Amino acid sequence: MKKLVKWLKNEESGQGMVEYGLIIVVVALVVVLGLGVLGNGLSDFFNDTENKVSNYSPT
């Protein structure tokens, strides 16, 4: 039992995966917050572009 507790205490193989998971969570939060802040501006930009393309008439 002591060997098992000592082994579990020193086990670090899952540490890298936890760090990668935390990095992915932080990146996802930044993307979601960024889109929330820029959402209306991006929507207006794409709507204006759509209107310009649909109303374009070559001369």
C-alpha positions as CSV (number, residue, x, y, z in Angstrom):
1,M,0.0,0.0,0.0
2,K,2.9,2.4,0.8
3,K,4.4,1.7,-2.6
4,L,1.1,2.6,-4.3
5,V,0.7,5.9,-2.3
6,K,4.3,6.8,-3.1
7,W,3.8,6.0,-6.8
8,L,0.6,8.1,-7.0
9,K,2.3,11.0,-5.2
10,N,5.2,11.0,-7.8
11,E,3.0,10.2,-10.9
12,E,3.2,13.1,-13.4
13,S,2.2,11.6,-16.7
14,G,-1.2,13.4,-16.8
15,Q,0.3,16.7,-15.9
16,G,1.0,17.7,-19.5
17,M,-2.6,16.9,-20.6
18,V,-4.0,19.1,-17.9
19,E,-1.8,22.0,-18.9
20,Y,-2.9,21.6,-22.6
21,G,-6.5,21.5,-21.4
22,L,-6.2,24.7,-19.5
23,I,-4.5,26.4,-22.4
24,I,-7.4,25.4,-24.7
25,V,-9.9,26.7,-22.2
26,V,-8.1,30.1,-22.0
27,V,-7.9,30.4,-25.8
28,A,-11.6,29.5,-26.1
29,L,-12.6,32.1,-23.5
30,V,-10.5,34.8,-25.4
31,V,-12.2,33.9,-28.7
32,V,-15.7,34.0,-27.2
33,L,-15.1,37.3,-25.4
34,G,-13.4,38.8,-28.4
35,L,-16.4,37.8,-30.7
36,G,-18.7,39.2,-28.1
37,V,-17.0,42.6,-28.1
38,L,-16.5,42.7,-31.8
39,G,-19.7,41.0,-32.8
40,N,-21.8,44.0,-33.7
41,G,-19.0,45.6,-35.7
42,L,-18.3,42.4,-37.6
43,S,-22.0,41.9,-38.3
44,D,-22.3,45.5,-39.7
45,F,-19.2,45.0,-41.8
46,F,-20.5,41.8,-43.4
47,N,-24.0,43.2,-43.9
48,D,-22.5,46.3,-45.6
49,T,-20.3,44.1,-47.8
50,E,-23.3,41.9,-48.7
51,N,-25.4,45.0,-49.7
52,K,-22.5,46.4,-51.8
53,V,-22.1,43.0,-53.6
54,S,-25.8,42.5,-54.2
55,N,-26.3,46.1,-55.5
56,Y,-23.3,46.1,-57.7
57,S,-24.0,46.7,-61.3
58,P,-21.1,46.7,-63.8
59,T,-21.0,49.7,-66.1
